[in-house]
């Protein structure tokens, strides 16, 4: 691998940070976060160590699904600012060495989109075929995504006398992506935002728009061809733009969405399987489920990458666990029915799930940054924000960013009643959890996460390397290596409360090698057989680099 390759494939060891402009920082005091506010906080993100922003939808919207209901692919929601403000954000980020990607919603539009308004006005509308219509819903219906709000994925349209498909809410009609005109429109919209400086997209709900439910299956002989087309379009327009896909499927299916080992479809996929296994491992204090999920990852092209994460903006879905496993995680991290949602997930952030135990919270973030892949943070994770359980459904984790201990947590000067979502109250409220205090405190979670980011960037093997589990006797401990060319990171994580002493063997290590700690002072020599014994406190973690005699690498 030459240095030019590693620089071009910037996403292989990037650090992504997802935020919703609406709840990040309000610069004009109207209660709603805005792009001008985000531009003012770019330095905060650069200082933290973020290298790529992921903006949740910023498009004009009736806002019935937090902006995932788009009514115009070419604009900015006026509450957030203008296209000019958007360009200022992208330009400021670039100046600080950061890239920006944004959500693109291909599966559906809002029912307020002019295409749908026209489509439903008459069966002869030129846009009728932009959506999926049927005289009768099929006998076999797929499950609804939001069982609290919907009981079918087909909705009868009185005026035009047919049913339309909506895999999400009924106000989000599915686009018919078998229609070449729809495909062109999507590509054109992507092209527009790329010209404004984006480095790619987080592609919403990918398996849903490639599913053949309800659409004419004969017209959809090669669904993955659409992804290949989008990827090559992006490649032609940008050279190094990415598609980061939301694909919550089993491993074998995930591989198809990368384009197999050719790697010509999605550039990156969220590792939902490892994320869910991690929570099972934490609940059991047993590293085995997580280790298995990582070892079972299918092979992917070097041009592709896994995106690792602890939490995102949606429910913490546990749908890929068995019913019994999901109950274990519920019992450990969200036993009350109101902490759960859709029967499959939790509407909580990490710190409250771990009863605020700083050792466990740090151990989890240490684990996240030590896994092979590219880490993705959700805003506020770096300071340990909690959720607001009084806010409905998934929105409980989308509360305003807590900047300081003042009014509205420093998010806005407006009256609290004007905010899109109320600020967290109580022990996780701004008086106890805020960015300003933590930035001044070298012992804070913010300082720790920032250290993890720096070390992650120091260790290219984490983005590029191969994962292996080291044998050792403690079920609660994950001892793993990530190796790439001559670089090797050794990481230890104790998922349990008992302090342990961990014997390890690295028989291939060169004689005289040492393990140099990266998160603390210290280094431990290996014996002549490559063995070493290392201690780990309760919920402890260690990152070490294997350093051979005479090796000048930066540690
Ligand atoms: C994705 C988004 C979610 C949204 C849904 C419908 O799953 O992550 O927030 O509600 O798509 O667009």
Boltz pocket constraint, residues with backbone or C-beta under 6 A from the ligand:
constraints:
  - pocket:
      binder: B
      contacts: [[A, 65], [A, 68], [A, 69], [A, 105], [A, 168], [A, 204], [A, 205], [A, 246], [A, 313], [A, 314]]
      max_distance: 6.0
